[in-house]
Structure formats: C-alpha cells, structure tokens
C-alpha cells in the first residue's frame, strides 16, 4: 500500500511539473505574440520578407475583381500564424497553395485560420502596418492633363523620388551613441543633397521643425492614426516643400522635403551628420499612450522599402525655384474623406 501511495504521489508531482511547464510555455507564447493586459498590442516584430510581400500583393491584385478576392494582409497574417512570424522560402509554397484554394472557393480564410490561435493578433499587427497600402484610387492619365482614371493596387510610395540614386542596407537596431547609447530605430537611405523626399502614405503633418537628433525632420501620421512616418536629416536652409506646416494634409506620392545631413546638434540648421541620407522610420500606434515614451513600437522598414521600389513618384523641378513637385497627381479616397 505504501508503494502504491508513493507511486501516486510521484505521478501527481510529475503531473504538476508538466502542467507548470505547459502553462509557462503558453505564457511565453502569449508574451511573444505581443498580447497586452491593457487591451492593445504592446509590440510588433514585422519580419515579413520582400518575397512574401510581393507574392501576397499579387494574389490581392489578381483576384480583386473575381468572385473570391484575397486580401493580402489576411494572407500574410495566415502565414505568420502558421510559422510563428518567421518567414522563409518554404512559406511561398504554403502561400501559393492557400491562394489557389482561396481563389477557387475551395476554402475560406475563416476555415484556414479557425485553429490558428494567433491569427487575430497577426491580422491586427500586420494590418496596422499595411492596411493603408493597397486599394482603389484615381491617377492622372497624363501629367498635367487633369483627366483621371480609376485603378486598384499599390498606392503607397517609395520615400525617395523616382530617378534619384540611393544606397541602403538593413541597419535597423544598430548602435547609436550621440547624446546617449541607443538603437537605430529606422532605415537609412544614402543619397544626394536635395533629393526629393516623398510621402509614403496620405496623412497629415503631426511634427515639423528641428530636433537635435534628427535635424530638420517631419512626422506624418496616417489618417487611420495607426502609422507615424518619421523623415529626418533633411536639407540645411531648405528642408521642406513650401507651405508645409503642422496640420497640413499630404497625399501619398507628394514631395514633402529634401534629403540632407542636418542633426546631432542642439543648434538649429547645422550639418553635423557625416553622410547625406534620409533616416526613415515607421512607428505603430495602437493606443495614444504609445506615441512617445517607453511604449513606442518602431518596426524594421527595410523589406517594406524594398517592396515600395515597385511604386515610385516621378517628380519635376519647378523652374526658378528650389522646389520639386510630382508630375502625376492622384486622388486617394482616404485623403478626400479626411
């Protein structure tokens, strides 16, 4: 009898250890998924590859007018929920199979994701990054014609104007030491002084002026308030397009400023950065308390910048001025309604 009791106690003890381990694993997974007790997402690792972005976008465009349209953000969130947010070459095959099944009506996104615990998290997180990038808009048929035609597709732009050279690499998270040691929470695009800088997405100017770290900088908030775009180290003496001020509305593809190397100085209008470049950052905001402070969420925009090379804004210099402007206007419904 004593042996039986001892065996039972050992089994109970082992069961408790296993339960504790499983609970700790669940808690770890919950934390890794960015789940917040406050009811909003606290952080996001956006590790979607360039290849996955391109493939998902193509499924969206190709099926847009079909009986079974596919939303590219849904498709990417589905993949992330399956692979834990880590994208590899094998995921393109999984995406292709899912896209084929969805486009033919063989299955639905609800069916594909019903057993994926973190799909809703990834859908909200990736939606905060990408929901404003694809949709219907109108584009001018010919530059200056005033005649527009409806189109569907990518309506976000590369932050550097078409035809202007730049170089870059994945530098997100590297160390910075000016003022205090910190991580580089953005993406540097090295180029030439005066290169026109482009509004990636339609929105309104939330910050403009001098910052000792970013020099002449701009902060533009998307109209859904989920994304804050940060453009820094703009040109000395003439950093912004004429008339731009806090509260100004901008349309995706507009020229908003000019590349320079200002910053790293408490004194305004100083070139104290060695390399001419644009510092481009994207902050996600799920709650206004995250806008500034310890709760900020800055994502790595490198793969997005690669993707946005597929859509660049062509510009032309205004004779007799330092200004450049876009050659072809668009009408973005989001901008018109805001």
N, C-alpha and C positions, 0 to 999 in steps of 0.2 A: 504493500500500500504506500509506504514511504517513497519507494522508487517511482510509483505512478504519480504521486503528488509532485515529486521533484521534476519529473518529465513535463507535467502540465505547467509548472511554474517556468521552466526553461522555455517552453513553447510560447507562453504568454509574454515572457521577456523579449524573445526574438520578434514576436509579432509587434510589440511596442516599438522596437528599434526600426523595423521595416516601415511601420506607419509614420514614425518620425522622419525617416529618410524621405518617404514619398511626399509628405507634407512640405519638407524643406525644399524638395525639387519643385513642387508646384509653386511655392512662394518665390523660388528663384526664377522660374519661368514667368511668373506674373510681373516680377520686377523687370526682367529682361524685355518684356513686352511694353514697358512704359506705362503700366496701369497705375492710376493715381487714386488715392483715397479721397481727393478733393473733387473728383468727378470730371477731370480733364487730363489729357495726356501731358506728361511731365517732360518726356524727352523722346527723340526720334533718331535712329540711325538710318539714314537714307543711303542704302548701298546698292540700289538698282543699277545694273550695268547699262552701258550705252547700247549694247546689242539688244537687251531686253526692252529698253525704251523704244528703240526703232521698230522692233517686231510687234510690240503691243500697239503702238501707234498705227502701224499698217493695218492690223486687224480692225481697229476702230474705223479708219477711213474707208477701207474696202467694204465694210458691212453697214456703213452709215445709212444707206437708203434701202437696205434689204429688209426682209421680214424678221430677221433675227439680228439686230445690231448689237455689237460688242463694245462695251465701254472699256477703254484701255486701262483706266485706273483700277476697275474691278479685276481685270485680268492680271495686272501686276500684283494686286493685293492677294489674289488667289495663289499665285506662285509663292509670294513671301510667306503666306500662312503655311504652305506645304514645306518650304525649305528653311524656315526659321529666319527669313530675311537675308539669307546668303545666296547670292546669285552666281551660278556657274554656267558653263557651256551646255550642260545637260538639260538645264531649265528651258532652253529654247525648244527642245523636242517636246517637253511637257506642255509648253505654251501652245505649240503647233497642234498637238492632239486636242487640247482643250478648245482652242479656237475653231478647229474643224467641227468638233461636236456641238459647240455653241451656235456656230453659223448655220448649221443644217437643222437645228432644232432638236437634235438627238438628246440634248440635255439643257439645263438652265444653270445660271450662276448660283441660284439658290440650292440646286441639287449638288453641284460640285463642292459647295462650301459648307454644307449642313453639318459636317463632322469636323470642321476646322475651327478649333476654339478661338484662334486669334485673328480670324478673317476680319471681324468688325474693327479690331484695333488697327490692322494694317490698312483697311479701307479708309478709316478716318485720317490716319497719319499720312498716307500717300495722297489722299485727296487734298489735304492741307498744302501739299507741295504742288500738285499737278492739275487740280480741278479747273484752274483758270487758263490752261494752256491750249486746249483744243475745243473748237466749237464753230458755230456759224458766224460769219461776218461778211462785210462787203468791202471790196477792194477796187480801187480806181483802175479802169481798163487801160488807160494810157496816162502817163504822168501829166498832171495839169488839165486833164480833159473834163473833170467834174462828172464823168459818167462812171457809175459803179455797177459791179456785178456781184451776186451772192456767191459765196464759196464756203466750203467746210474743210477744216483742217487745223494745222498749227497756226495759232495767232499770237504766240509769244516769240520774241526775237532774241538773237544773239546780242549781248551788251556792247559789242564793238561793231561799228558800221561796216557794211559790205565794201570790199576792196582795200581795206586798211589792214596791213600785216600786223600780226601779233604772235607771240610765242607763250606757251604755258606748260605747266606740268601739275601733277596732283600734289599741292603743297598744303593742304588742309591739315591743321593740327601741329605744324612745325613750331618750334620755339621762337618767341619774340622777346626782346629784352628792353626796348625803350620804355622808360618810366617804371616798369616792373616786369618781371618774368611772367609770360602768359603764352597761350596757344594762339596760333594764327587761325581765326575762325572765318575764313573766307578763301577766295581764289584769286591769285594774281595773274593778270594778263599783261605781259610786257609789250610795249609798242612805242609809238612816236608821239611827241608833244603835239597837242591839237587834234589828235584823232577823235572824231565824233563818238560820243558815248550815247547809247540807245536805251530807251525804256524797254525793259524786257516784257513788262505786262502793263496794262492800263491800270491807273490808280491815281492817287493824289499825293502831293508832296507833304510829307509829315515832318521832315527836318531838312534844313538847308543852312549853310554857313560854315564857320571854321570850327574845327576840333583839333586839338594839339596832336592827336594820334593819326587821324585820317586826313588832316589838312582841310582843304575845301572839299566838303562832302555833301552828298544828297541821300536822304532816306525817303523812299517811295513805298506807300502802303497799298496793297491790292484792295479793290473795292469790297471784297468779302472779308477783309481785315485779317486774313489768315497768314499772309506773307508780307514781310518787310524787306525791301531790297535796299542794300547799302552800297553806294558807289563812292569811293574815296580816292584821295590824292589827285584831285582834279587840277586843271591848269592854273598856274600863277596869273594873277591880274584879270583873267577872263575865264573863270571856271565853268559858268553856266550859260545856257541859252538865255537870250534877252527876255525879260518879263517873268522869269520863273521865280516863284516865291512860295512861302509856306501856304498850303491850301490849294495851290494850283492843280488843276486836273491835267493829266497827261494820258495819251493814248499809246498803246503798245506800238513800238517802232519809231516814236518821236525821238528827235535829237534832244537830249536833256543837258549835256555838258561836254567837256573836252578833257582828254587824257593829259595828265601832268605828273609832277612828283613833289607836290606840296605835303607838308606834315612834319611830325616829330619836332614840333616847336610850339611853345606857348604863345609866341608872337605870330600874328596873322600874316598870311601871304608869303610864307617862307618856303623855299625849296630846300628841304633837309633830307629828302629821300634820294638815295644814290641812283636807283633805277627808275626810269619813266615807266609807269604802269598804272593800270586800273586795279584797285582792290574791289572785288565784287563779292558781296555776302548775301545770304538768304537766311532770314530768321523766321521761324514758325511761331505763331501765337495762337494758342488755344484758349487762353484766358489773359485779360489785360494785365494781370499781376506778373505775367512772364515777360512783358515788354522790356523792362530794364531790371537788372539785379541778378541774383543768383539763379533764378529760374529760367534764364534765357535759353532758347533752343536754336542753335545755329547748325545748319546741315552742310555737308560737303557738296558744293555745286559742280564739281569737276565733270562728272558724267553728264549732268544736265547741260553744261556749256558745250560739251562735245555734240550733244543732241541738237542744241539750238543753232549749230552751224548750218543746219538744214534750212534755216529761215533767217536771212539777214536783211536788214533795212538798207536800201540804196539811198545815198544822200548826194546833195549837190551844194557847192559853195555859193552863197549869196554875194554877188559882185559888190566890191567896195566895202565889205564888212569882214569881220572875223567869224561870222555865223555860217553854219551849215544847216540844211533842212532836208527832210525826207523828200524823195522825188514822187512817191506814190502814196496817196492818202488811203486810209481805211476807215470804215465805220464799225466800231466794236459795240455791239448791243449793250455790253456791260457798262461801258463808258457813257453811252447815251442815256441809260436808265438811272445813273447815279448822280 
